[in-house]
Amino acid sequence: QARSISIKKTVFYTIGFDVPVGSPAERDLQYLASASGGRYFATQNQQQLARAFQKTIRVYLPKAVASASNDFKEGVN
């Protein structure tokens, strides 16, 4: 009986800051992003760099749960 193995894949988003177009470095960054299912961003200045980070970085903000602290206090008591 064959078993199914699930492998989690790491996705890479790469940013080339002031990397020459068509250079080996740019091709490497593009390949890494593409092969992993990510995306490559070419940036030439501070604004483009900031925008690339905004597109790729997500900040996790947990939802406030009021009852969690109450449940904990009751458990301690």
All heavy atoms as a GROMACS GRO file, in nm:
protein
  599
    1GLN      N    1   0.084  -0.118   0.000
    1GLN     CA    2   0.000   0.000   0.000
    1GLN      C    3   0.089   0.124   0.000
    1GLN      O    4   0.175   0.140   0.084
    1GLN     CB    5  -0.091  -0.004   0.123
    1GLN     CG    6  -0.190   0.106   0.125
    1GLN     CD    7  -0.283   0.089   0.246
    1GLN    OE1    8  -0.250   0.025   0.343
    1GLN    NE2    9  -0.399   0.148   0.235
    2ALA      N   10   0.069   0.211  -0.095
    2ALA     CA   11   0.150   0.333  -0.107
    2ALA      C   12   0.100   0.439  -0.012
    2ALA      O   13  -0.019   0.453   0.011
    2ALA     CB   14   0.146   0.385  -0.250
    3ARG      N   15   0.194   0.512   0.043
    3ARG     CA   16   0.159   0.622   0.133
    3ARG      C   17   0.184   0.754   0.063
    3ARG      O   18   0.280   0.768  -0.011
    3ARG     CB   19   0.243   0.619   0.260
    3ARG     CG   20   0.204   0.512   0.355
    3ARG     CD   21   0.284   0.530   0.480
    3ARG     NE   22   0.217   0.458   0.588
    3ARG     CZ   23   0.250   0.468   0.712
    3ARG    NH1   24   0.351   0.544   0.748
    3ARG    NH2   25   0.185   0.401   0.804
    4SER      N   26   0.100   0.848   0.090
    4SER     CA   27   0.118   0.980   0.035
    4SER      C   28   0.199   1.064   0.132
    4SER      O   29   0.169   1.070   0.251
    4SER     CB   30  -0.018   1.046   0.013
    4SER     OG   31  -0.001   1.177  -0.031
    5ILE      N   32   0.305   1.124   0.083
    5ILE     CA   33   0.391   1.208   0.167
    5ILE      C   34   0.369   1.352   0.127
    5ILE      O   35   0.379   1.388   0.011
    5ILE     CB   36   0.539   1.170   0.150
    5ILE    CG1   37   0.561   1.025   0.194
    5ILE    CG2   38   0.628   1.264   0.230
    5ILE    CD1   39   0.700   0.975   0.168
    6SER      N   40   0.339   1.433   0.226
    6SER     CA   41   0.318   1.575   0.201
    6SER      C   42   0.445   1.652   0.236
    6SER      O   43   0.496   1.639   0.347
    6SER     CB   44   0.201   1.625   0.286
    6SER     OG   45   0.187   1.763   0.270
    7ILE      N   46   0.494   1.727   0.142
    7ILE     CA   47   0.614   1.807   0.164
    7ILE      C   48   0.575   1.954   0.155
    7ILE      O   49   0.517   1.997   0.056
    7ILE     CB   50   0.723   1.775   0.060
    7ILE    CG1   51   0.764   1.629   0.072
    7ILE    CG2   52   0.842   1.867   0.078
    7ILE    CD1   53   0.860   1.584  -0.034
    8LYS      N   54   0.607   2.027   0.260
    8LYS     CA   55   0.579   2.170   0.257
    8LYS      C   56   0.690   2.239   0.182
    8LYS      O   57   0.807   2.215   0.206
    8LYS     CB   58   0.566   2.225   0.399
    8LYS     CG   59   0.442   2.176   0.467
    8LYS     CD   60   0.419   2.247   0.596
    8LYS     CE   61   0.290   2.198   0.656
    8LYS     NZ   62   0.252   2.270   0.775
    9LYS      N   63   0.651   2.324   0.093
    9LYS     CA   64   0.745   2.392   0.005
    9LYS      C   65   0.768   2.534   0.055
    9LYS      O   66   0.674   2.602   0.093
    9LYS     CB   67   0.685   2.393  -0.135
    9LYS     CG   68   0.772   2.448  -0.241
    9LYS     CD   69   0.704   2.426  -0.374
    9LYS     CE   70   0.742   2.533  -0.471
    9LYS     NZ   71   0.678   2.518  -0.599
   10THR      N   72   0.892   2.575   0.055
   10THR     CA   73   0.926   2.712   0.092
   10THR      C   74   0.919   2.800  -0.032
   10THR      O   75   0.978   2.768  -0.135
   10THR     CB   76   1.066   2.719   0.153
   10THR    OG1   77   1.071   2.634   0.268
   10THR    CG2   78   1.101   2.859   0.194
   11VAL      N   79   0.847   2.909  -0.021
   11VAL     CA   80   0.833   3.003  -0.131
   11VAL      C   81   0.926   3.120  -0.105
   11VAL      O   82   0.926   3.177   0.004
   11VAL     CB   83   0.687   3.052  -0.143
   11VAL    CG1   84   0.674   3.156  -0.252
   11VAL    CG2   85   0.595   2.934  -0.169
   12PHE      N   86   1.006   3.156  -0.204
   12PHE     CA   87   1.100   3.266  -0.191
   12PHE      C   88   1.055   3.385  -0.274
   12PHE      O   89   1.022   3.372  -0.391
   12PHE     CB   90   1.240   3.224  -0.237
   12PHE     CG   91   1.305   3.124  -0.148
   12PHE    CD1   92   1.302   2.989  -0.180
   12PHE    CD2   93   1.370   3.163  -0.032
   12PHE    CE1   94   1.362   2.895  -0.098
   12PHE    CE2   95   1.430   3.070   0.051
   12PHE     CZ   96   1.425   2.936   0.019
   13TYR      N   97   1.055   3.500  -0.211
   13TYR     CA   98   1.035   3.626  -0.280
   13TYR      C   99   1.170   3.697  -0.278
   13TYR      O  100   1.227   3.716  -0.171
   13TYR     CB  101   0.930   3.712  -0.208
   13TYR     CG  102   0.792   3.652  -0.218
   13TYR    CD1  103   0.748   3.558  -0.128
   13TYR    CD2  104   0.706   3.690  -0.321
   13TYR    CE1  105   0.622   3.503  -0.138
   13TYR    CE2  106   0.580   3.636  -0.332
   13TYR     CZ  107   0.538   3.542  -0.240
   13TYR     OH  108   0.414   3.487  -0.250
   14THR      N  109   1.222   3.730  -0.394
   14THR     CA  110   1.354   3.792  -0.400
   14THR      C  111   1.344   3.935  -0.450
   14THR      O  112   1.256   3.968  -0.530
   14THR     CB  113   1.448   3.711  -0.492
   14THR    OG1  114   1.392   3.703  -0.622
   14THR    CG2  115   1.470   3.570  -0.437
   15ILE      N  116   1.434   4.017  -0.399
   15ILE     CA  117   1.438   4.158  -0.437
   15ILE      C  118   1.579   4.192  -0.482
   15ILE      O  119   1.674   4.172  -0.406
   15ILE     CB  120   1.398   4.248  -0.318
   15ILE    CG1  121   1.255   4.216  -0.272
   15ILE    CG2  122   1.410   4.395  -0.356
   15ILE    CD1  123   1.214   4.285  -0.144
   16GLY      N  124   1.590   4.240  -0.604
   16GLY     CA  125   1.720   4.283  -0.655
   16GLY      C  126   1.728   4.435  -0.648
   16GLY      O  127   1.661   4.503  -0.726
   17PHE      N  128   1.807   4.485  -0.554
   17PHE     CA  129   1.822   4.630  -0.542
   17PHE      C  130   1.943   4.675  -0.622
   17PHE      O  131   2.056   4.637  -0.593
   17PHE     CB  132   1.838   4.670  -0.395
   17PHE     CG  133   1.854   4.819  -0.375
   17PHE    CD1  134   1.746   4.904  -0.393
   17PHE    CD2  135   1.976   4.873  -0.342
   17PHE    CE1  136   1.760   5.041  -0.377
   17PHE    CE2  137   1.991   5.010  -0.325
   17PHE     CZ  138   1.882   5.094  -0.342
   18ASP      N  139   1.918   4.754  -0.726
   18ASP     CA  140   2.023   4.806  -0.812
   18ASP      C  141   2.106   4.693  -0.875
   18ASP      O  142   2.228   4.704  -0.889
   18ASP     CB  143   2.112   4.903  -0.733
   18ASP     CG  144   2.190   4.997  -0.825
   18ASP    OD1  145   2.146   5.018  -0.939
   18ASP    OD2  146   2.295   5.048  -0.782
   19VAL      N  147   2.039   4.585  -0.911
   19VAL     CA  148   2.104   4.472  -0.977
   19VAL      C  149   2.093   4.495  -1.127
   19VAL      O  150   1.984   4.522  -1.178
   19VAL     CB  151   2.037   4.338  -0.937
   19VAL    CG1  152   2.095   4.222  -1.015
   19VAL    CG2  153   2.051   4.314  -0.788
   20PRO      N  154   2.204   4.487  -1.200
   20PRO     CA  155   2.199   4.512  -1.345
   20PRO      C  156   2.103   4.417  -1.418
   20PRO      O  157   2.103   4.297  -1.393
   20PRO     CB  158   2.343   4.488  -1.391
   20PRO     CG  159   2.427   4.507  -1.268
   20PRO     CD  160   2.341   4.461  -1.154
   21VAL      N  161   2.022   4.473  -1.505
   21VAL     CA  162   1.926   4.396  -1.582
   21VAL      C  163   1.999   4.295  -1.670
   21VAL      O  164   2.096   4.329  -1.738
   21VAL     CB  165   1.840   4.489  -1.671
   21VAL    CG1  166   1.746   4.409  -1.760
   21VAL    CG2  167   1.760   4.586  -1.584
   22GLY      N  168   1.955   4.170  -1.666
   22GLY     CA  169   2.015   4.065  -1.748
   22GLY      C  170   2.143   4.007  -1.692
   22GLY      O  171   2.202   3.918  -1.754
   23SER      N  172   2.187   4.052  -1.578
   23SER     CA  173   2.311   4.002  -1.518
   23SER      C  174   2.290   3.863  -1.459
   23SER      O  175   2.176   3.821  -1.434
   23SER     CB  176   2.359   4.097  -1.408
   23SER     OG  177   2.270   4.091  -1.297
   24PRO      N  178   2.400   3.788  -1.438
   24PRO     CA  179   2.387   3.657  -1.374
   24PRO      C  180   2.319   3.666  -1.236
   24PRO      O  181   2.241   3.579  -1.200
   24PRO     CB  182   2.532   3.609  -1.360
   24PRO     CG  183   2.605   3.679  -1.471
   24PRO     CD  184   2.538   3.814  -1.481
   25ALA      N  185   2.345   3.773  -1.163
   25ALA     CA  186   2.282   3.790  -1.031
   25ALA      C  187   2.131   3.802  -1.046
   25ALA      O  188   2.055   3.741  -0.970
   25ALA     CB  189   2.340   3.912  -0.961
   26GLU      N  190   2.086   3.881  -1.142
   26GLU     CA  191   1.941   3.897  -1.162
   26GLU      C  192   1.879   3.765  -1.206
   26GLU      O  193   1.772   3.727  -1.157
   26GLU     CB  194   1.910   4.005  -1.264
   26GLU     CG  195   1.758   4.026  -1.275
   26GLU     CD  196   1.716   4.127  -1.379
   26GLU    OE1  197   1.759   4.114  -1.495
   26GLU    OE2  198   1.640   4.217  -1.342
   27ARG      N  199   1.945   3.693  -1.295
   27ARG     CA  200   1.891   3.565  -1.340
   27ARG      C  201   1.880   3.467  -1.223
   27ARG      O  202   1.783   3.392  -1.213
   27ARG     CB  203   1.977   3.508  -1.453
   27ARG     CG  204   1.957   3.581  -1.584
   27ARG     CD  205   2.017   3.506  -1.702
   27ARG     NE  206   2.161   3.485  -1.690
   27ARG     CZ  207   2.255   3.570  -1.734
   27ARG    NH1  208   2.218   3.683  -1.792
   27ARG    NH2  209   2.382   3.543  -1.720
   28ASP      N  210   1.980   3.466  -1.133
   28ASP     CA  211   1.975   3.378  -1.016
   28ASP      C  212   1.857   3.413  -0.926
   28ASP      O  213   1.786   3.325  -0.876
   28ASP     CB  214   2.106   3.385  -0.936
   28ASP     CG  215   2.223   3.320  -1.007
   28ASP    OD1  216   2.200   3.244  -1.105
   28ASP    OD2  217   2.338   3.344  -0.965
   29LEU      N  218   1.836   3.542  -0.902
   29LEU     CA  219   1.725   3.585  -0.817
   29LEU      C  220   1.591   3.549  -0.881
   29LEU      O  221   1.498   3.503  -0.814
   29LEU     CB  222   1.733   3.736  -0.792
   29LEU     CG  223   1.848   3.783  -0.703
   29LEU    CD1  224   1.860   3.935  -0.707
   29LEU    CD2  225   1.828   3.734  -0.560
   30GLN      N  226   1.580   3.568  -1.012
   30GLN     CA  227   1.457   3.534  -1.083
   30GLN      C  228   1.431   3.383  -1.077
   30GLN      O  229   1.318   3.339  -1.057
   30GLN     CB  230   1.466   3.578  -1.229
   30GLN     CG  231   1.459   3.728  -1.248
   30GLN     CD  232   1.489   3.770  -1.391
   30GLN    OE1  233   1.557   3.700  -1.466
   30GLN    NE2  234   1.436   3.887  -1.430
   31TYR      N  235   1.537   3.305  -1.096
   31TYR     CA  236   1.522   3.159  -1.094
   31TYR      C  237   1.479   3.109  -0.956
   31TYR      O  238   1.389   3.026  -0.946
   31TYR     CB  239   1.653   3.091  -1.136
   31TYR     CG  240   1.643   2.940  -1.125
   31TYR    CD1  241   1.575   2.867  -1.223
   31TYR    CD2  242   1.696   2.872  -1.017
   31TYR    CE1  243   1.561   2.730  -1.213
   31TYR    CE2  244   1.683   2.735  -1.006
   31TYR     CZ  245   1.616   2.664  -1.103
   31TYR     OH  246   1.602   2.529  -1.092
   32LEU      N  247   1.542   3.159  -0.852
   32LEU     CA  248   1.507   3.116  -0.717
   32LEU      C  249   1.361   3.145  -0.686
   32LEU      O  250   1.288   3.060  -0.635
   32LEU     CB  251   1.598   3.186  -0.614
   32LEU     CG  252   1.570   3.154  -0.468
   32LEU    CD1  253   1.589   3.006  -0.439
   32LEU    CD2  254   1.662   3.237  -0.379
   33ALA      N  255   1.317   3.265  -0.720
   33ALA     CA  256   1.177   3.302  -0.697
   33ALA      C  257   1.084   3.215  -0.781
   33ALA      O  258   0.986   3.160  -0.730
   33ALA     CB  259   1.156   3.450  -0.728
   34SER      N  260   1.113   3.201  -0.907
   34SER     CA  261   1.027   3.126  -0.998
   34SER      C  262   1.019   2.978  -0.961
   34SER      O  263   0.911   2.920  -0.959
   34SER     CB  264   1.080   3.141  -1.141
   34SER     OG  265   1.006   3.062  -1.229
   35ALA      N  266   1.132   2.917  -0.931
   35ALA     CA  267   1.136   2.775  -0.900
   35ALA      C  268   1.060   2.742  -0.772
   35ALA      O  269   1.010   2.631  -0.756
   35ALA     CB  270   1.282   2.729  -0.888
   36SER      N  271   1.049   2.838  -0.681
   36SER     CA  272   0.982   2.812  -0.554
   36SER      C  273   0.836   2.857  -0.555
   36SER      O  274   0.765   2.837  -0.457
   36SER     CB  275   1.056   2.885  -0.440
   36SER     OG  276   1.038   3.025  -0.451
   37GLY      N  277   0.793   2.919  -0.664
   37GLY     CA  278   0.656   2.969  -0.671
   37GLY      C  279   0.642   3.110  -0.617
   37GLY      O  280   0.532   3.160  -0.598
   38GLY      N  281   0.756   3.176  -0.594
   38GLY     CA  282   0.755   3.312  -0.543
   38GLY      C  283   0.759   3.414  -0.655
   38GLY      O  284   0.718   3.386  -0.768
   39ARG      N  285   0.813   3.528  -0.623
   39ARG     CA  286   0.815   3.638  -0.720
   39ARG      C  287   0.944   3.719  -0.704
   39ARG      O  288   0.996   3.733  -0.593
   39ARG     CB  289   0.694   3.728  -0.693
   39ARG     CG  290   0.663   3.822  -0.801
   39ARG     CD  291   0.526   3.882  -0.784
   39ARG     NE  292   0.522   4.004  -0.864
   39ARG     CZ  293   0.444   4.105  -0.842
   39ARG    NH1  294   0.359   4.102  -0.742
   39ARG    NH2  295   0.447   4.210  -0.919
   40TYR      N  296   0.993   3.772  -0.814
   40TYR     CA  297   1.114   3.856  -0.815
   40TYR      C  298   1.072   4.001  -0.836
   40TYR      O  299   0.987   4.032  -0.918
   40TYR     CB  300   1.208   3.812  -0.928
   40TYR     CG  301   1.321   3.910  -0.952
   40TYR    CD1  302   1.423   3.925  -0.860
   40TYR    CD2  303   1.324   3.989  -1.067
   40TYR    CE1  304   1.526   4.016  -0.880
   40TYR    CE2  305   1.426   4.080  -1.088
   40TYR     CZ  306   1.526   4.092  -0.995
   40TYR     OH  307   1.629   4.182  -1.015
   41PHE      N  308   1.134   4.089  -0.758
   41PHE     CA  309   1.110   4.233  -0.771
   41PHE      C  310   1.241   4.303  -0.804
   41PHE      O  311   1.339   4.290  -0.730
   41PHE     CB  312   1.055   4.291  -0.640
   41PHE     CG  313   0.923   4.234  -0.599
   41PHE    CD1  314   0.916   4.123  -0.518
   41PHE    CD2  315   0.805   4.292  -0.644
   41PHE    CE1  316   0.794   4.070  -0.480
   41PHE    CE2  317   0.682   4.239  -0.606
   41PHE     CZ  318   0.677   4.127  -0.525
   42ALA      N  319   1.244   4.373  -0.915
   42ALA     CA  320   1.361   4.453  -0.953
   42ALA      C  321   1.339   4.594  -0.900
   42ALA      O  322   1.236   4.656  -0.929
   42ALA     CB  323   1.378   4.455  -1.104
   43THR      N  324   1.433   4.645  -0.822
   43THR     CA  325   1.419   4.779  -0.766
   43THR      C  326   1.544   4.859  -0.794
   43THR      O  327   1.655   4.807  -0.791
   43THR     CB  328   1.392   4.775  -0.615
   43THR    OG1  329   1.505   4.717  -0.549
   43THR    CG2  330   1.268   4.692  -0.582
   44GLN      N  331   1.526   4.987  -0.821
   44GLN     CA  332   1.638   5.073  -0.853
   44GLN      C  333   1.654   5.189  -0.755
   44GLN      O  334   1.755   5.259  -0.759
   44GLN     CB  335   1.624   5.128  -0.995
   44GLN     CG  336   1.619   5.021  -1.103
   44GLN     CD  337   1.744   4.936  -1.107
   44GLN    OE1  338   1.855   4.986  -1.092
   44GLN    NE2  339   1.727   4.806  -1.123
   45ASN      N  340   1.552   5.212  -0.672
   45ASN     CA  341   1.560   5.324  -0.579
   45ASN      C  342   1.487   5.290  -0.448
   45ASN      O  343   1.426   5.183  -0.437
   45ASN     CB  344   1.504   5.452  -0.642
   45ASN     CG  345   1.362   5.437  -0.687
   45ASN    OD1  346   1.277   5.386  -0.614
   45ASN    ND2  347   1.334   5.481  -0.810
   46GLN      N  348   1.493   5.382  -0.355
   46GLN     CA  349   1.435   5.360  -0.223
   46GLN      C  350   1.284   5.337  -0.228
   46GLN      O  351   1.231   5.251  -0.158
   46GLN     CB  352   1.467   5.478  -0.133
   46GLN     CG  353   1.418   5.461   0.010
   46GLN     CD  354   1.452   5.580   0.097
   46GLN    OE1  355   1.521   5.672   0.053
   46GLN    NE2  356   1.405   5.579   0.219
   47GLN      N  357   1.214   5.414  -0.310
   47GLN     CA  358   1.068   5.399  -0.321
   47GLN      C  359   1.030   5.261  -0.374
   47GLN      O  360   0.939   5.197  -0.322
   47GLN     CB  361   1.010   5.505  -0.413
   47GLN     CG  362   0.995   5.640  -0.348
   47GLN     CD  363   0.930   5.739  -0.444
   47GLN    OE1  364   0.964   5.744  -0.563
   47GLN    NE2  365   0.836   5.817  -0.393
   48GLN      N  366   1.098   5.216  -0.478
   48GLN     CA  367   1.069   5.084  -0.534
   48GLN      C  368   1.102   4.973  -0.434
   48GLN      O  369   1.029   4.874  -0.424
   48GLN     CB  370   1.148   5.063  -0.663
   48GLN     CG  371   1.102   5.150  -0.778
   48GLN     CD  372   1.192   5.136  -0.900
   48GLN    OE1  373   1.298   5.073  -0.896
   48GLN    NE2  374   1.150   5.196  -1.010
   49LEU      N  375   1.209   4.990  -0.361
   49LEU     CA  376   1.248   4.892  -0.260
   49LEU      C  377   1.144   4.884  -0.150
   49LEU      O  378   1.100   4.774  -0.111
   49LEU     CB  379   1.386   4.926  -0.201
   49LEU     CG  380   1.441   4.830  -0.097
   49LEU    CD1  381   1.462   4.691  -0.157
   49LEU    CD2  382   1.572   4.884  -0.041
   50ALA      N  383   1.099   4.998  -0.100
   50ALA     CA  384   0.996   5.001   0.004
   50ALA      C  385   0.868   4.935  -0.046
   50ALA      O  386   0.804   4.858   0.027
   50ALA     CB  387   0.970   5.143   0.047
   51ARG      N  388   0.831   4.962  -0.170
   51ARG     CA  389   0.709   4.903  -0.228
   51ARG      C  390   0.721   4.751  -0.241
   51ARG      O  391   0.625   4.678  -0.215
   51ARG     CB  392   0.681   4.966  -0.364
   51ARG     CG  393   0.553   4.921  -0.426
   51ARG     CD  394   0.433   4.978  -0.352
   51ARG     NE  395   0.312   4.930  -0.416
   51ARG     CZ  396   0.212   4.873  -0.351
   51ARG    NH1  397   0.215   4.860  -0.222
   51ARG    NH2  398   0.106   4.830  -0.416
   52ALA      N  399   0.839   4.703  -0.279
   52ALA     CA  400   0.860   4.559  -0.290
   52ALA      C  401   0.843   4.491  -0.155
   52ALA      O  402   0.781   4.385  -0.145
   52ALA     CB  403   0.999   4.530  -0.347
   53PHE      N  404   0.895   4.553  -0.050
   53PHE     CA  405   0.877   4.496   0.084
   53PHE      C  406   0.731   4.500   0.126
   53PHE      O  407   0.681   4.407   0.188
   53PHE     CB  408   0.965   4.567   0.187
   53PHE     CG  409   1.106   4.517   0.189
   53PHE    CD1  410   1.210   4.598   0.146
   53PHE    CD2  411   1.136   4.390   0.233
   53PHE    CE1  412   1.341   4.552   0.147
   53PHE    CE2  413   1.266   4.342   0.235
   53PHE     CZ  414   1.369   4.424   0.192
   54GLN      N  415   0.661   4.606   0.093
   54GLN     CA  416   0.519   4.615   0.126
   54GLN      C  417   0.439   4.504   0.058
   54GLN      O  418   0.343   4.453   0.114
   54GLN     CB  419   0.462   4.751   0.086
   54GLN     CG  420   0.510   4.865   0.174
   54GLN     CD  421   0.468   5.001   0.119
   54GLN    OE1  422   0.420   5.013   0.007
   54GLN    NE2  423   0.488   5.105   0.199
   55LYS      N  424   0.478   4.469  -0.062
   55LYS     CA  425   0.407   4.364  -0.136
   55LYS      C  426   0.437   4.224  -0.082
   55LYS      O  427   0.358   4.133  -0.102
   55LYS     CB  428   0.444   4.369  -0.284
   55LYS     CG  429   0.386   4.487  -0.358
   55LYS     CD  430   0.426   4.482  -0.503
   55LYS     CE  431   0.366   4.597  -0.581
   55LYS     NZ  432   0.402   4.591  -0.724
   56THR      N  433   0.551   4.206  -0.018
   56THR     CA  434   0.592   4.072   0.022
   56THR      C  435   0.577   4.042   0.171
   56THR      O  436   0.561   3.928   0.208
   56THR     CB  437   0.739   4.044  -0.017
   56THR    OG1  438   0.823   4.141   0.046
   56THR    CG2  439   0.758   4.051  -0.166
   57ILE      N  440   0.582   4.143   0.254
   57ILE     CA  441   0.579   4.119   0.399
   57ILE      C  442   0.439   4.144   0.452
   57ILE      O  443   0.381   4.250   0.432
   57ILE     CB  444   0.681   4.209   0.472
   57ILE    CG1  445   0.823   4.172   0.428
   57ILE    CG2  446   0.666   4.195   0.623
   57ILE    CD1  447   0.929   4.261   0.486
   58ARG      N  448   0.388   4.045   0.520
   58ARG     CA  449   0.257   4.057   0.584
   58ARG      C  450   0.279   4.053   0.735
   58ARG      O  451   0.348   3.967   0.787
   58ARG     CB  452   0.165   3.940   0.546
   58ARG     CG  453   0.147   3.925   0.397
   58ARG     CD  454   0.040   4.022   0.347
   58ARG     NE  455   0.008   3.996   0.209
   58ARG     CZ  456   0.039   4.076   0.110
   58ARG    NH1  457   0.106   4.184   0.132
   58ARG    NH2  458   0.005   4.047  -0.012
   59VAL      N  459   0.216   4.145   0.805
   59VAL     CA  460   0.228   4.150   0.951
   59VAL      C  461   0.109   4.076   1.010
   59VAL      O  462  -0.006   4.105   0.977
   59VAL     CB  463   0.232   4.296   1.001
   59VAL    CG1  464   0.235   4.302   1.151
   59VAL    CG2  465   0.353   4.368   0.941
   60TYR      N  466   0.140   3.982   1.100
   60TYR     CA  467   0.034   3.906   1.165
   60TYR      C  468  -0.014   3.982   1.288
   60TYR      O  469   0.063   4.014   1.377
   60TYR     CB  470   0.085   3.768   1.207
   60TYR     CG  471  -0.015   3.692   1.290
   60TYR    CD1  472  -0.131   3.639   1.232
   60TYR    CD2  473   0.004   3.674   1.426
   60TYR    CE1  474  -0.223   3.570   1.307
   60TYR    CE2  475  -0.089   3.605   1.502
   60TYR     CZ  476  -0.203   3.554   1.442
   60TYR     OH  477  -0.294   3.486   1.517
   61LEU      N  478  -0.142   4.013   1.291
   61LEU     CA  479  -0.203   4.079   1.406
   61LEU      C  480  -0.309   3.986   1.462
   61LEU      O  481  -0.415   3.967   1.402
   61LEU     CB  482  -0.267   4.213   1.364
   61LEU     CG  483  -0.173   4.317   1.306
   61LEU    CD1  484  -0.251   4.436   1.253
   61LEU    CD2  485  -0.073   4.361   1.412
   62PRO      N  486  -0.281   3.925   1.579
   62PRO     CA  487  -0.378   3.832   1.636
   62PRO      C  488  -0.504   3.904   1.682
   62PRO      O  489  -0.500   4.021   1.720
   62PRO     CB  490  -0.304   3.770   1.754
   62PRO     CG  491  -0.198   3.869   1.789
   62PRO     CD  492  -0.163   3.940   1.661
   63LYS      N  493  -0.614   3.833   1.674
   63LYS     CA  494  -0.741   3.889   1.719
   63LYS      C  495  -0.743   3.890   1.872
   63LYS      O  496  -0.696   3.796   1.936
   63LYS     CB  497  -0.858   3.808   1.667
   63LYS     CG  498  -0.875   3.817   1.518
   63LYS     CD  499  -0.995   3.736   1.473
   63LYS     CE  500  -1.010   3.744   1.323
   63LYS     NZ  501  -1.124   3.665   1.275
   64ALA      N  502  -0.798   3.994   1.930
   64ALA     CA  503  -0.811   4.002   2.075
   64ALA      C  504  -0.919   3.905   2.120
   64ALA      O  505  -1.028   3.899   2.064
   64ALA     CB  506  -0.847   4.143   2.116
   65VAL      N  507  -0.887   3.828   2.222
   65VAL     CA  508  -0.981   3.732   2.278
   65VAL      C  509  -0.997   3.764   2.425
   65VAL      O  510  -0.910   3.736   2.507
   65VAL     CB  511  -0.932   3.586   2.258
   65VAL    CG1  512  -1.031   3.488   2.317
   65VAL    CG2  513  -0.907   3.559   2.112
   66ALA      N  514  -1.108   3.825   2.459
   66ALA     CA  515  -1.131   3.869   2.597
   66ALA      C  516  -1.146   3.752   2.693
   66ALA      O  517  -1.099   3.757   2.806
   66ALA     CB  518  -1.253   3.958   2.603
   67SER      N  519  -1.211   3.644   2.650
   67SER     CA  520  -1.238   3.533   2.740
   67SER      C  521  -1.114   3.451   2.774
   67SER      O  522  -1.112   3.381   2.873
   67SER     CB  523  -1.346   3.443   2.681
   67SER     OG  524  -1.298   3.382   2.564
   68ALA      N  525  -1.011   3.459   2.693
   68ALA     CA  526  -0.891   3.379   2.719
   68ALA      C  527  -0.828   3.415   2.852
   68ALA      O  528  -0.790   3.328   2.930
   68ALA     CB  529  -0.790   3.396   2.606
   69SER      N  530  -0.818   3.544   2.883
   69SER     CA  531  -0.758   3.584   3.010
   69SER      C  532  -0.847   3.547   3.127
   69SER      O  533  -0.799   3.508   3.233
   69SER     CB  534  -0.726   3.734   3.010
   69SER     OG  535  -0.845   3.807   2.992
   70ASN      N  536  -0.979   3.556   3.109
   70ASN     CA  537  -1.072   3.517   3.214
   70ASN      C  538  -1.063   3.367   3.241
   70ASN      O  539  -1.065   3.324   3.356
   70ASN     CB  540  -1.215   3.557   3.180
   70ASN     CG  541  -1.234   3.708   3.179
   70ASN    OD1  542  -1.161   3.780   3.245
   70ASN    ND2  543  -1.330   3.754   3.101
   71ASP      N  544  -1.058   3.287   3.135
   71ASP     CA  545  -1.046   3.142   3.151
   71ASP      C  546  -0.918   3.106   3.224
   71ASP      O  547  -0.915   3.017   3.309
   71ASP     CB  548  -1.050   3.072   3.016
   71ASP     CG  549  -1.188   3.082   2.949
   71ASP    OD1  550  -1.285   3.115   3.019
   71ASP    OD2  551  -1.194   3.058   2.827
   72PHE      N  552  -0.810   3.176   3.192
   72PHE     CA  553  -0.681   3.149   3.256
   72PHE      C  554  -0.689   3.182   3.405
   72PHE      O  555  -0.645   3.105   3.488
   72PHE     CB  556  -0.570   3.231   3.189
   72PHE     CG  557  -0.435   3.210   3.252
   72PHE    CD1  558  -0.364   3.093   3.226
   72PHE    CD2  559  -0.379   3.304   3.336
   72PHE    CE1  560  -0.240   3.072   3.284
   72PHE    CE2  561  -0.256   3.284   3.394
   72PHE     CZ  562  -0.187   3.168   3.368
   73LYS      N  563  -0.748   3.296   3.436
   73LYS     CA  564  -0.760   3.335   3.577
   73LYS      C  565  -0.844   3.236   3.656
   73LYS      O  566  -0.811   3.201   3.769
   73LYS     CB  567  -0.821   3.476   3.587
   73LYS     CG  568  -0.727   3.586   3.544
   73LYS     CD  569  -0.797   3.721   3.548
   73LYS     CE  570  -0.707   3.829   3.490
   73LYS     NZ  571  -0.776   3.959   3.482
   74GLU      N  572  -0.952   3.188   3.595
   74GLU     CA  573  -1.036   3.089   3.662
   74GLU      C  574  -0.959   2.960   3.684
   74GLU      O  575  -0.972   2.897   3.788
   74GLU     CB  576  -1.161   3.062   3.579
   74GLU     CG  577  -1.261   3.175   3.582
   74GLU     CD  578  -1.382   3.147   3.494
   74GLU    OE1  579  -1.411   3.028   3.466
   74GLU    OE2  580  -1.446   3.245   3.453
   75GLY      N  581  -0.879   2.919   3.587
   75GLY     CA  582  -0.800   2.797   3.601
   75GLY      C  583  -0.696   2.808   3.711
   75GLY      O  584  -0.669   2.712   3.783
   76VAL      N  585  -0.637   2.924   3.724
   76VAL     CA  586  -0.537   2.947   3.830
   76VAL      C  587  -0.603   2.939   3.967
   76VAL      O  588  -0.549   2.883   4.060
   76VAL     CB  589  -0.466   3.082   3.810
   76VAL    CG1  590  -0.380   3.117   3.930
   76VAL    CG2  591  -0.383   3.080   3.683
   77ASN      N  592  -0.722   2.998   3.978
   77ASN     CA  593  -0.795   2.995   4.106
   77ASN      C  594  -0.839   2.855   4.137
   77ASN      O  595  -0.840   2.806   4.242
   77ASN     CB  596  -0.916   3.089   4.103
   77ASN     CG  597  -0.872   3.236   4.096
   77ASN    OD1  598  -0.765   3.269   4.142
   77ASN    ND2  599  -0.956   3.318   4.037
   0.00000   0.00000   0.00000
